[in-house]
Amino acid sequence: MTDYRQKYQMTPVIGWLLKDRGGMILLGILIAAAILVPASNLLLPESSAFHVPTWMVSLLGKYLCYALLALSVDLIWGFCGILSLGHGAFFALGGYAMGMYLMRQIGDRGVYGDPILPDFMVFLNWQELPWYWHGFDMFWFAIVMAMFVPGLLAFVFGFLAFRSRVTGVYLSIITQAMTYALLLAFFRNDMGFGGNNGLTDFKDLLGYSLQSDGTRAGLFVASCVFLGICYTVARGITQSRLGKVLIAIRDAESRVRFTGYRVEYYKLFVFTVSAVMAGIAGALYVPQVGIINPGEFAPALSIEIVIWVAVGGRGTLYGAVLGAFIVNYAKTFFTGAMPDFWLFFLGGLFIAVTLFLPKGVIGAVPAFGSADRQSLFTTWRKRRANEGGKA
Amino acid sequence: MRNDMFSVLRRSPFSLAKTRDVALRLGAVIACLALLVIATPNSAQAFSDEELRNIAEQLNDKSATKKVAVIEEMAADGDPRVAPILKAMLDGDLYVRDSDEHVVIATKKGKVFTHIDIVSGEEVGESSSKELSKIKINNRLRGALRDALATLNLFSPDLNIRSAAVEQIMDARDPAMLPLLLRAIDREEDETLLARMELAQATMALAAGETTEERLSAIDVLASETTPQIRAVLSQFVASAEAEGYEPEVVAAAQDALESVEGRLSTWQTIGDVYRGISLGSVLLLAAVGLAITFGVMGVINMAHGEMIMIGAYTTFMVQQALGSILPSGSAWSLVISVPAAFLVAGAVGVVIERSVIRFLYGRPLETLLATWGVSLVLQQAIRTIFGATNQQVTAPDFMSGAIEFSTGLVLTYNRLWIILFSIIVVAGIAAVLRYTAFGLQMRAVTQNRRMAGSVGIRTGYVDALTFGLGSGIAGIAGVALSQISNVSPNLGQTYIIDSFMVVVFGGVGNLWGTVLGAFSLGIVNKFLEPMAGAVLAKIFVLIALILFIQKRPKGLFALKGRAVEA
């Protein structure tokens, strides 16, 4: 036990960061991107071969938000075995918090010109702002809410679920039910979140126009920075002693519990942190795409996040980032080039990755693969050989 | 009754001409009435020929107000000869003949107008349009004519027209109709319609009645009915009691009647909610029962379950298309053939999925979940590519269309009734397969102890494949039923997948009866919440309740008991 502590808890932050090869590469790329992409977008002339067009900056920024979302899912799924099929809900809640701030920023420039009420409320004949919209005219408040609301939901939901030992697929199914319930709720006009259409027509953020190249580049940098910070935090958690307990819970929950750990508190902590990260991702996502609507709550979208993680490589953190980029780039490509083929591709990806690449793309690279890397077929054949597995 | 002797006499102009004298001479009103009854054919005529002719001539008055008054007067007595006149006037076929100032109905044949006498209904000559002047009507008159015709329908020889007219009166509740209705009641012979008419009379007598007794007896009649309509009549009466200054005892009686009607209506409302709940429950059950096998018995999270339902629905569509040329539309046969077809197609797809994907993932439920989600995306897109994204039309057979309607507002549609029955049959069938067949025995053995089952010679892999095939086939059968009530589109499965999982998780994994109970209780709870909260909120509440329920009982209503510790 003493050795264990010395080895993992006492190691200084820089120490484990340096040992994390994939993480170093990721952070390096993020820093480079945060400097080079905005620079080439803003400083180089459009004719230059190295000029990054603004749409590309926004697209990359969007991918970065997805990557952060994937990171948050990997933190709980890869390291604690909690397969959340409702993480899109935390993402969307963070997005709505930011969207509410951006709505309030529109002020009297809306179609109906009401200085306080957003357009859709005027349209619905609402006389005054609902109580939960107050405070969202302040940026700091919106940012706090973008983290607090998903965190609170995750805390309450997790507290209930983990305390009563809802695990495995049951947890997956009720997280799905949670996001589905939120989807239905946000579709209602009475909820005061714009119903079907959601929140859109944003004008500016902190006084900077969302259309301008500078703002977009700024948002891109912010996405890079937050992804870097969240990565470091997540890595810090997984490297700490707490992280080791999480991994132990993933691999043998009952055993950890019998050893005397309060499994539910560990799970609750990491689940809440993960939800806050998803909320941040949502808050960064909304100003870059310019809209947030209830569609973000769709259960199908939440399942898609899981495949990003699986494709990249579950339980590696940087793999999740890579997976988010690969799958979303594929989505952008296919939905543009051959829209009919996209679902075939995505569906095939789900099947192929679970069957043939249990460790994802990262796992296929020998330098990053861990010692226990083996195909599911091998595991399966082994189990069949000694007829040990119980369905 | 208002039929005093003179009006009775006035009503018998023709055939009673001879008997009238006799009757008068006898000086006995009763005898007269008796004779009237015997000689009824023309008793409906309220006007004498001359009167009818005179009053019809007034229709040509210049003032529209006067015309309306005339129309109302003509209609008020319920003379069957009036209806064609007013009808002709409405259609613009009523003219005044310039030669003798007679009103005639004229129809154009070529260039010639044929005149029809309004009293006798016979042809009385023809002329060109020059000799006729049309009786002009405007929109106000059209309205009045339509109203008048509606009241005259009360006296139509056709029972259906009469009952429609009664319903119309019941809806309108215009006190002015009361005298007319009373006369219709006098003459009505059909028992059912008579009851309706008396009810209609009571609804009007309530407000328009002149004495306390009249009102009280009206309330008596109303109190025995159980329809939303009567509740509206009574509550309206009670609400306006103060303003109108009705007698206190009448108001009290009305209040009592209202309460008793409301009491019975709310019972019916509850029955209706239960029925709708069972109906929704049977749909949920059908959607979930296949999942109860794949998830409940095998422990396989089959996210492609919804797509199996979709495949079943598309099979139904295909069967209908294939048999469309042979069978008449609306034939039950294509649906009957679809059931085994859908079972085989979806079952075969299930076996293929099990052998090619799922068998490598046993014991890894989360991976299974992801892989089957992938399968579901591929299947959805495949169907979309083959059939297109639009909804396909599956026609309902005759025995499934239509409904049983109760006057209390409860409507039982046949398709829902059949689906309830069908779901029961399906569940009973599965229970029988599990309980009584060799395959069911092997299946249970493999579920309980795979190694032991293998040791005694059961081919576990084979049983796995067939079990998954059975679950998928059942989903296909569910698709046949669901094709009757929802859109057959590539998204069909998605609509049901979350609900199905909720049902299975709620009911408890590995227990068929848990699934049955889960489906029906979710359905009923949902439908009971709906009137209070609206459909969407009700669904949200049910989902939240389920999430909370799973905290209490993480393994559902009926958990398998045992010492197994997972992981």
Interface residues (C-beta under 8 A of the other chain):
Chain A: L83 F157 L160 A161 R163 S164 R165 V166 T167 G168 V169 Y170 S172 I173 I174 Q176 A177 M178 Y180 A181 L184 A185 F187 R188 A252 E253 S254 P299 A300 I303 V306 I307 A310 D340 W342 L343 F344 L346 G347 G348 L349 F350 I351 A352 V353 T354 L355 P358 L376 F377 W380 R383 E387 G388 G389 K390 A391
Chain B: M298 G299 V300 I301 M303 V357 F360 L361 Y362 G363 R364 P365 L366 E367 T368 L369 L370 A371 W373 G374 V375 S376 L377 V378 L379 Q380 Q381 A382 R384 T385 V446 T447 N449 R450 R451 G454 D464 Q494 I498 F501 M502 V505 V536 L537 K539 I540 L543 I544 L546 I547 L548 I550 Q551 K552 P554 K555 V565 E566 A567
